[in-house]
Amino acid sequence: MKRRILFVDDEQAILRSLYRLFRERDYEINLAESGKEALEFLEQHEVDLVVSDMRMPSMSGHQLLLKVKEKYPDTMRLILSGYAQEQELFRSLLDGSSKMYLLKPWDNEMLLQIVDHIFKLQDLLRERRLLDRIESMDNLPTLPGIYRQLCTMLEEEADIKQIAGLINRDQAIAAKVLQLANSAFCSVKTGSAQQAVSFLGLSIVKNIVMASSIFDEKNGGKVQASIREILWRHSSMANRLLLTMSEELLHKKMPDDRASAGLLHDIGKVLLAKQFGARFAEVMLQSEQLGMPSLEALEREAFGVSHQELGAYLLNWWQLPYPIVEAALFSHDPLNAPVVHRELVCLTHLANYYSWKKVRPSSKAKLEEGVFAALGIAKEDCEILAKQLKDG
């Protein structure tokens, strides 16, 4: 069956352009000139992907996609906007109504490739083998309660003081927010959650709340706790490296919808440690001792699923932005995978490698040398940057 895409825009010329672009592809293309018309169509038809303009009369693209998220959560949702800095665009990423955004005017070939890759990723996450293995696990964690409260506050546009008050209710989460704020901004030292939220930004704080809830999962014995502590150190270091490499080497501020990719890219390992405890610790040790086969191959042999597949599935199930899901699934294969956000995936690959070298020198993390050329940066500069960052 053909995939069905619904394009929504109040400008007929835009809709005609999109129709002409996609009509020769193996998709069923439908058009709507308003949010109301789009919702009426969705009531009658199953749609795989909704691509909506942001600024429309009566109902904005953000308002439309919030309704789509509520009524049709399995439908992919993208914003097509001519305004990169629009506040409502930012809110659509924070509340998960939009998985990613594309900017007008678009490049035709790139837009076609992005849509193709989105569907390929969805196929990978819905592959029968992966679904069978995940369904056989005891349970997957639901979104932590404090995370859901934070998302509600963000949707209601609560101020930073209110958000800091929520974070301060959980000492473990508050400590991790402060830890990352103080380590990421070495020129600023703060003991205030409110200042930390201001420094880090709402997107990063939101994902710290989610990640720390999982890393601090109380179930399990000493082995799981030890692994979770190592993984937290690794993930927080990887996120610092990710942001620093982007700013210092690429001279770009990491966009909000992907600024927590380093923090979340290895969350599948935390879930495997929770599910399999000492057995997962044995697999990690075996990987370090042997080097080859890779950890991913050993995980599939032992558990039927790799940490990348499990992590990406969970992040996608939790409706996190598409770039973060991609980084979790493809950072170990950054050049060969069907990737939309190639730069982010390559940076996450480097952040993962150099973080393990600092946090656990015995790790046999693999480095794909081709990412340096893909990013246009020098290996020597990355190594200097990694050495300058302290663990902790």
N, C-alpha and C positions, 0 to 999 in steps of 0.2 A: 504494500500500500504506500502511496506517495505521502511524504510529509507535507503537512498543511501549514503555511505561514500566513498570518494576518498582519498586513501593514495598515497602520492607522495614522492619518495626517489630515489636517483640515485644508491643505493645499492640493488641489487636483493635479497640478503639474508634477508635484513630488511623487504622488501615487502613480501617475502614468510612467514616470522615469523608473520607479522601482519595478513596476510590472514589466516594462520592456527589458529591464536588466535580467529578471529572473524567469521570464516566460519560457526560455529555452532549456532551463535546468529541470531536473527531475523532482520538482516540487509542485504542489497545488497552491496557487497564489490567490489570496483574497484581499479585498481592499475595503476600508471603512473610513469615512470622512469625519467621524466624531467618536468620542468615548461611548456615547449612548448606542450608536450604530454597531460599534465593536462588541459591546456586551450583548446586544440582541443576537448578533451572529454567533457568539460563543454559547448562547443558550441552546442553539440548534445544531451546532457542529463541534466536533473535537478538533482542537487546534494544538499543534506542537510548539509553535513559536509565535509570540506577539511582539512586533516591533512598532513602537509608538513614538510619535513626535512628543516633545515635552509641552510646548506652548500651544494650547488649543482652547477655543472658547467653551464656556459652560463646564467642561471637565478637562483638567490638565492630564498629560500623560502619566504623571505621578499618581493622581487620583484614580485613573483607569487601572494602572497596574497593581495598585493596592487591592482593588476589587478582584482583579484576575488572580492575584496571589491567594486571596481568601477563598474564592469559589473554585478555582482550577489550579491548585498548587503544583501539579505536574507539568503545567504549561510553562515553557521557558519564556522569559520576559526581558526585553532589551529596550533601552531608550535611544532614540535617534534625535540628537539635539544640535542646534547651531550655537549653543552657549555653554562653553566648557566650565565656566565658573559659576553657573547658576545655582543658587542656594537650594532650590527644590530638587535639582539633579543630585546634589550631595545627600539630601534627605532620602531620596529614593534608594540610594546605595546603603545608607545606614539602616533603613527599616526593611531591606531585603525585597522591596517591591520590584526593583530592577536588579538583574544579575550583573549587568555591565552596561556601558553606554558607548555609543558610536557618534562621531561628530560629523555634522554637515559642513561643507560639502564632502561627500565621501568619494573614495577611489573605488571605481567599479570592481576591479579585480580583487582588491583587498576585501571589499564587502562580501563578494561571493565566497571567497576563501574563508572568511570568518564564519559565515553561516554554515558552510560545509564542515568546518572543524568543530563547531558547537554540536552538531548532530553526531559527529564521530565520537566526541567525548561522551555524549549521552549514551551512545551504543555501548561504549566500553563499560560504563558504570551500570548498565542494565544487562550485561552479558550473563547468560544463564549460569555458568560455573560460579561466577562471583556472587550472584544472588542466592544460589543454593547454599554456598558456604556461609554467607552472612546470616541467612535465615536459620542456619543450624547452630549459631552461637547462642549463648544463654540470653543475652539481650544487648542492645546497643543503648548507650546512655542518651537520655533525653536532654534537651537544653536545660541547663541549670536554672533554678527559679530566679536567682538574682539577675541572670542574663535576660530572662524574659521581662523582669521588672524594668531593667535598664532600657530594653528595646521599646517598651511602652512609654517610658519617660522621654525617649528620643522622638518617638512619633508625636508626642504631645508637646514637643519643643520645650522641655524643662530646662532651667538654667543650670550652669555649671555647679553652683552651690548645692542644688538639690541632688545632682548626680554624684557629687563628692560625698554627700550625706549617705546615699545608698551604699557606696563603696566602703565607707567607714564602718558600716554595720558588720562587715566580714573582715576580721583582722588579717587572715591569710591573703585575701585578695588585695586589701589595702597595702599590705607589705610588698606584694609583687608589683603593683602599680608604682609604688614609690621606688622600688628597686630599679625598675626599667627606666623611670624618669631620671633618676640620679645617674645611672650609667650611660644613658643615651645622650644626655646633655651635660657633658663634663664641666661646663662653665657655670652650671646652676645646681646648687644643692638645696633640697627642700624636704621638709618633713610634713608638708601639707598636701593632702589628697587633692584639694581644689587646685593648687598650683600645678600638681603633677598632671591632672586632667588637661589643664590649659596648655602645658608644654607638649604633651604627647598627642593631643587631638582625640576627638570622640571615636573615630574609627578604630584606632589602636586600642584605646581603653576598652571599648566594647569587646574586642577579641581577647584582650588580656583577662577580662572577667570570665569569659567562656573557657579559655584555655586553662587558667589557674584552677577553676572548679574541677576540671578533669585531672590535672596534674596532682591535685590535693585530694583525690578520691580516697576516702577513708577505708574502703574495703581492701582486703589483701594483707599479706604479711610483710616481713622485713625485706624480702627479696624485691617485691613489687615496689615498696617505698623507696628502696635504694635505686632501682631503675628509673622511677619517676623523677627522683631528684637529679640524676644524671641527665635525663632527657630535658628537664626544665632548664638546667644550666646550658645545655646544648642549644635549645630552641631560643632562649632569650639572647644568647650570644649570636646565633645565626641572624636574628632580627636586627640586632645592632649592626652587624656586618652588612646586611642587606641595605639598610638605610644609609650607612656611611659610604659604602661603595657607590651607591646611586648618586649621592651628593658630591663626593670627593673625586670620583673617577669619571662619572658620566655628566656631572654638573647639572643634575636634575633632582628636584624634590619628588620623592615617591608619591604617586597619587593616593588619595585616601582609600580607594577601593582595593588596594593591594599592599598597603603599608604593614600588614600583619602576616604576610606570606611566610616570612622566616619563622615567626612564632608558631605557626600552625602546620608547617609542611611535614613534620614528623609525628603528628598527633596519632597516626595509625599505630605507631610503636607503643604509645601509652595504652591504647586499647588492647593490643596484643598482650602486653604485660599484665593488664587487668584480667584478661580472659584466661591466660595460660601460665602466668606466674613464673615458677622456676624453669619450666620448659622453654619459655621465651628467653630467659636469661642464658640458658645453655646454648640456644641457637645464636644469640648475639656473641657469646664467647667463641663458639665454633667458627663463626664468620671472621672474628678478629684473628684467630689462630691460623686459619686456612687462607684467608684472603680471597681465594676462589674455591668453590663457587660463591657467587655473590650472596649477600644477606637476603636479597629478594628471592633468589632461587631456593635457599634453605627455608625461608618462611613458607613458600608455596608447598614445599615438600612436607613440612611439619604440620602446617595449619590449613593448607588449601587456599591461602590468600596472602598477598604481600601487604606490608604496612602501607605502601602507596595506594593500593586499591582500596583498602579498608578506610584509610584516612580521607581519601577523596570522596568516597561514597558517603561517609558521614557528613563531611562539610557541605556536600551538595544537598543531602537530605535536610540539613539544617538551614538551607537557603542562603549560604554565604555567597559573596560575589564570585562570579565565574573565574576571574584571574587567580584567586586564592585556591580554588579547586584545581585549576590547571597546575599551579606550582606544586601542590601536594602530589599529584598524579605523575607529573612528567619531569620533575627536577633531576631525577637520576638518568634521564634520557633526553637532555635538553635540545639536541640538534636534530633528532630523527623523528620525534613524535609530532602528531598533527596539532601544533600549538598555535594559538592566536597571539598570546602575549609572550613572544619569544624572548624579549629582553628580560622580563621579570623571571621567567623560568631559568634562563642562563644565570642571572644574578643569584637566584635561590640555590642553584647548583653550587656556585662558588661559595656562598655563605655557608651552606651545609658542609662542604669540604673543609674550609678553613676553621670553622667552629669545632668540628670533631678533632682536628689537629691540635687545638688548644685545650679543649675540655677532656679529651681521652686520646692521648698520643698513640696508644696501642691500636686505635681504630684503623681498619683497612678501607677507609672511605676512598672511593675512586674519583679521579679528576679527569673530566673530558677536556683535553687541552684546546679543542677547537672553539670553546666558548670565548676565549680571549679575543680571537679574531672576529667572532660573531658580534662581540660587544665593542670592538675597536679599542681595547685596553691592553696594557702590558701585564704579564704575569708577575713581574718584579714589583710593580706598583701594588698589586693585590696583596702580595706577601708582606710588603712593608706595612700596609694598612692593617693587616691582620695582626701583626706583631705588636703594633701600637695599642690595640684594644686589649684591656685587661679583662680577665674572666672574673665576673662578679658585679 
